[in-house]
Amino acid sequence: MEIELGRAKRARRAYTFDDIAVVPSRRTRNPEDVSTAWSIDAFQFDIPVLAAPMDSVVSPHTAILLGRLGGLGVLDLEGLWTRYEDPQPLLDEIGLLQDGNATKRMQELYAEPIKPELVSQRLAEIRAAGVTVAGALTPQRTQDLYETVVAAGVDLFVIRGTTVSAEHVSSAAQPLNLKRFIYDLDVPVIVGGAATYTAALHLMRTGAAGVLVGFGGGAASTTRVTLGIHAPMATAVADVAGARRDYLDESGGRYVHVIADGGVGTSGDLVKALAMGADAVMLGVALSRAAEAPGQGHHWGPEAHHAKLPRGRRVAVDRVAPLEQILYGPAPVADGTANLIGALRKSMATTGYSDLKEFQRVEVVVAPYAAG
């Protein structure tokens, strides 16, 4: 239903995760009988969790740890780990910066050139641990570095930006041709963000294995106040899931995975993202709260140190528990920031669904009130 904002403009009502709730059905199950497994291409995972490619969330060590816990860590191949041989002193420094000069200093630190040999070295370190290897580049850097990434033996390649379109127009440089690029690669590609049905459908037609859903909705993002652009996540996920359904028919059965990326800060948000049609979620702030997270009590994304237009900030987060407890419990707090998978299992069991594909059909209602 459209709402009239004024005589010259109408708008569709959109919903955040806080605006909706999952409804129990006539059947319940034991949480032990619920499966949280999912797969993309040939890769199987025990839990529908990807760690966002942010320096405060993913280091080679945490990517390995998350992989061993059943998820997927995606390393930012434009981060401190590929600019410096030993980024630990810089991570320590970022944690001690005063709010007033954090952005400026981070811009200086991230001005150091990316070193291809470090890209190869970091990915090799993850591969040596025997877990699935995933790395992320922005569309702007993909053409320069993708050969290095593929040669290093990456299993899944992520092209991630604030927004990524299948039809980028530029008068200054030759834009990345996603369809040709993905066709030429030998590895599955996850692309995003996208926030609308049409944008997602076009990305699916490029041959992407997965589409990231989100735009300026993360805890460290200031995109809404700097650019005036925001995508309420419940509606965005449902719209992109609709594109997946229609593309499945259009393509004769090719299934593209939908991954919610942004606005998933608690176990309740994770549950609602999957209920709206996501196959998995990409977590930033939720995993930055882990004791092993490289941000050491702070969280920031790549937008926070953009050289010309920062659209993010470094934010303080509580260090809740070790990563294993963040995912599997026991939870030392009752605010949905720990035992994420235990909460997901409980919600699926309470509503009577045995696996994630089934759970996408769960009934939801509009219930606009703050949790607590």
N, C-alpha and C positions, 0 to 999 in steps of 0.2 A: 504494500500500500504506500503510495506516495503522499508526502506532506507538502503543502504549499508554504514555502518560506517567504514568499512575496510574489507579486504578480509576474515577475520575470524569471522566477526560479522555483523548481520543485525538487524534492529530494526523497530518496527511499530511506526508511528507518533501518538502521543497522544496529547490531547487538554485540556487546562484549561478553566475555565468559562470565562476568559478574551478573549479567542480565538474565542468564538462563540457569536451569537446574535439571538434573536427570531424575526421571520418575521411575520408581520400582514397578515391576510387573507382577503378574500372578504367580510367577515361579521364582524360587530362590535356589542357590547352590552353596556348597561348601567352597570357601576360597581356595582350598587345596586342589579342587577339581577344575580350576580356571587356568587357561593358557594365555600368557602374555607374549608369546613368541610371534615374530613377524620375519619376513624375508624381503629382500630387494635383489632382483636379478638372481645370481647364484649364491648370495650371501645370506646366511641364517643368523638370527639374533634371538636371544632369550627374552629381551625386553625391548619395547618400542621407544628407545631413548638414544638420541644422538647428542653428543656434547657440541655446543656451538663453537665455531672456529674463532675464539677470542683468547687473547693472551692471559686473561685473568682466569680462564676456565681450563684450557687445554695446553699442556706441555707434552712432550713425548712420554714422560712418566705417567701422567694422568690418562693419556690416550691408551697406553698399555693396560693400566689398572682398570679402566672402564671396559676395555675389550674383554678382559678376563672375568669381569662381572656380568658379561652378557650384552653390553651395549656397544656403541660405536663412538669413538672419539675422533673428531675432525680437527686436524691441526691447521691453524692459520699460517699459510705459507708466505704471507707478507708481514708476519709479526716479528717480535724480537728474536725468536728462536732461529729465524733465517737471516737476521741482520747482524747478529753478534755471536761469537764463538761461545761466550759465557754470559747469558743474559740475566743471571741471578742477581748480580749487584744492581742492575737497572730495575728489576722487579721490586727489589727491596727499596730502592729510591722512590719509585712511584707510590709505594705504600706510605711513605713518609711525607709526601708533598702536601703543602697547604692548599686548600681549595682554590684560593685566588690565583695561584700560578701553576696549577696542575696541567691545564690544557696546553699552555705555552711550552712547558718543559717536555711534555709528552710529544708535542710536535717536533721538538728538537731531537729527541731520542729516536723517533721513527723516521727522521730524515736520512738516517744511515742507509746506504744502498742495500738491497737484497742481494745475497750472495748465492748463486746457483749451487755451489758445492755444499752449502749448509742445507739447502732444500733437500738435496740427495742424502746427506748425512742424517738428518732428522727422520726422514721417511724410512731409511734403512734401519735405524734404531728401533722403530716401531715394528717393522717387518721381522726383525730378528727375534722379537718376543713371541711371534707366532699368532698375532691377532690380526684382524682385518685392518687394512691400512687405508686411511682416507685423508685427503688434504684439500684445502680450499684456496681459490684465488678469486679476485674480483674480475669482472669482464675486461677491465682495462689492462690487467696484467696477464691475462690468460694466454694471449698470443705469444708473449715473450717467454713465458716460463713453462708452458704445458709440456713441451718435449722433455724438459728436465724432469718434470713430475712423473710422466709416464715411464721414462727410462729408469727411474728409481724404483718402479714396481708398485705404484699405487693401485689399490683394488677398486676404490670408488673415488671419483673426481667430482668436487663440488665447485660450482660457479655461483658465488653468493655476493649480492650487493644489496643496497637499500631497496632497489627495485631492478629487475632484469627483464627486458622485453625481447621478443623474437624479432622486433623490427626497430633497431636503434638507428637514428638518423644523425649523421655528423658531417659537418663541412670541414672539420679540422683534421680528421684522421679516418682511415679505413676501419669501419666498425667490424666487430666480431660477427661473422656469419655463423650463428649457432647451429643451424641445420647441417651445413656442410662440415662444421667442426666436429659435431657429435657423430656424424656418419663416419668420419675418418678415424675416430678414436677406437681403440680396442677395449676400453673400459666403460662401465656404466657411468652416466653423468647425472648429477642432481643439480637442478637449476632453480634459482629464486633470488629475491622474493617476488611473488606475485600476490595480488590482493583481489583480483576480479575474475569472473568467469571467462571473459574474453581473453585477457592476458594469459591466464593459465592454459586455456585451450590452444593458443598459439604456441606456447612453450612445449606442450605435449606433442604438438605436430613436428617439432624439431627432432624428436627422437629421444628426449630426456627420459631417464628411468624414473625420476622423481621430481616433484615440484615443491619448493619451499613456499609456504604461505605466510606472509607477514609484511608489514611496512611500518616502521617507526613505532612498534608497540612494546619494545623491550624495556626493562627496568632502567637501563643506562642510556636510553635513547631520548634525544630532545628534538627529534624530527618534527613532531607535531607543532612545537612552538617555533622552530626555526623555519620550516617550510610550509606549515599549515596543512600538512598531509598526514592522514592517519587512517588506518583500516581496522575498525572494530573486529576482533578476531573470530568471534562465533560466526558472524555473517560471512567473513572472508573464507573461513575453512569450509563452510557449507556451500558457498558459491564455487570454490575450486573443486570440491567433491562432486558437484553437479557437472563441472567440465569433465572430470574423470569419467563419470558415467556416460556422458554423451560421446566422448572420444573412444570409449570402449566399443560402442556401437559403430562409430564412424570408421574405426581402424580394423574392424573385424575381430576384436578380442584382445587388443593390446592394453594391458593394465599399467597405468602410471601411478606411482605411489604419491600420496599427498602427505606432506610433512609440515606440521604447524611449527612456525619459527617466530616466536615473539609472544609476549603476554602470558607465558606459561610459567608462573612463578611458584605455584603450590601443587600439591597432589590433586586438589579439586580442579584446578585449571587443566591439568593433564587429562583427567577423566573427561572433562567437558570437550576438550579438543578432539579426543577420540570419538566421543559421542556425536560430534558434529560431522564426522566423516574422515578425520585424519587417520592415516595408517601408523604414524609415529610422530614424535615431537622432538624438536631440537631445543635443548635447554641451555640457557646461559646463566642467569642469576641463580637458578635453583641448584646448579652444580658448583657455582662459585662459592657457595656456603660450605663446601666440603673442606675438611682440615687440610687435605692434600692440594687443594686448588692453588695454582701459582700466583693468584692475585693476593693471597694472604690477608683476606679480610676486605679486599676491595674488588670492584668489578668495573670493567670498561670494554667497549667494543671498538672496532676500527674507525667508526665515525667520530670517536672522541678526539682523535689526533689528526683529522683531515687538515691538510696544509692550508686550505683556503676557507673552508666552511665547516667547522666542527658541528656535528649534529648529534653529539652524545657527550657524556661526562663520566668521570670516574666517581663511583658511588661507594659508600661504605656498606658492607654487608656483615651480618653476624656469621661467625664460623660455628655452624650448628653441630657438626659431627663428622666422623670419617666418611669417605665416599660410600663405603659399603652400607653404613647405617642410613645415609641419605637415601639410598636406593631401597634397601631391604629391611631397615630397622635393626634393633628396636629404636623407636623414636624417643628422643629425650625431651621433645617439645610437642605441643598439641595444636600447632598452627599450620600443619600441612607442609612443612618444609623438610620433613624427614619421613622415611619409610614410604617413599613415593609409590613403589611397586606394590607394597602391602596394601596401601590405600586403593590402588587401582584394582587389585584382586578383590578386595572387599566390596567395592562398588559394583564390579561386574557380577560378583556372586549375589549381592543383594538384589540386583535387577534381573538375575536369572540367565545371564549369558555366559557361554563357555569359552569363547575366543574373541579376538579383537574384531574380526570381520563381522561376527554376529552383533557385537556390541555397537557397531556403527548404526544399527537399526533401532537402538533404544529410544524410547519416547523422551522428549524434552519439553519443558514449558518455559515461558517467559516469566521470570521471577526477579524483577529488578530491585534487589536490596543487597546491601553490603554484607559480606560474610562476617561472622563473628558472634 
